[in-house]
Amino acid sequence: VTATDADDGLNGNVKYSIKKATDMASDIFHLDSETGAITVLRSLDFEGGESHDLEVQARDGGGLSGTTKVT
C-alpha cells in the first residue's frame, strides 16, 4: 500500500499499521511499517479460506490518518 503526504519533515513521514485483520490474515501477512509492503509469511492454502481481509492504516507525523481495505 502507498500513502503520500505533501508536508515537509516529520509531519510528512507516513507510517503503516494493520488496524484490523481476520484471524488467519494476521498470521499469514506482514506489513512493513516504513514502506507499506505486504509480504506473505507462509504458504497460502485455498482450503483455509478463499480470501483474507486486512484494514491498513497510514498515519502521518502530525497525527492524521486514513485507512483502506486490502483483500
C-alpha positions in Angstrom: 0.0 0.0 0.0 1.1 3.6 -0.6 0.1 6.8 1.0 1.6 10.3 0.4 1.7 13.5 2.4 2.8 16.8 1.0 4.0 18.1 4.3 7.8 18.5 4.9 9.8 17.0 7.7 8.2 14.9 10.4 4.6 15.8 9.5 5.2 14.2 6.1 6.6 11.0 7.4 3.9 8.2 6.8 3.9 5.0 8.9 1.7 2.0 8.2 -0.1 -0.4 10.5 -2.7 -3.2 10.4 -5.7 -1.7 12.1 -7.9 -4.8 11.7 -7.4 -8.3 10.2 -9.2 -11.6 10.1 -7.7 -14.1 12.5 -5.9 -16.1 9.8 -4.7 -13.0 7.9 -2.7 -11.7 10.9 -0.8 -15.0 10.9 -0.2 -15.1 7.2 0.7 -11.5 6.2 3.3 -9.0 7.4 3.1 -5.2 6.8 6.3 -3.2 6.8 5.5 -0.1 8.8 8.0 2.0 6.9 7.3 1.0 3.3 3.7 -0.3 3.3 4.9 -3.5 1.7 2.7 -6.5 2.5 4.5 -9.9 2.4 3.4 -13.5 2.8 4.8 -15.2 5.9 3.7 -18.8 5.0 2.1 -20.6 2.1 -1.4 -19.7 1.2 -4.0 -22.6 1.3 -7.2 -22.1 -0.6 -8.9 -24.7 1.6 -8.1 -22.5 4.6 -10.0 -19.6 3.1 -10.8 -18.1 -0.3 -9.7 -14.6 0.7 -8.2 -12.7 3.6 -9.0 -9.1 4.7 -6.7 -6.5 6.2 -7.6 -3.0 7.2 -4.4 -0.9 6.8 -3.9 2.5 8.3 -1.5 5.1 7.2 -0.7 7.8 9.7 1.5 10.9 9.2 3.7 12.6 11.8 1.0 15.2 12.6 -1.5 12.5 13.7 -3.7 12.5 10.6 -4.6 9.1 9.2 -6.5 7.2 6.5 -7.5 3.6 6.1 -8.0 1.2 3.2 -9.2 -2.4 2.9 -6.9 -4.9 1.3 -8.4 -8.3 0.2 
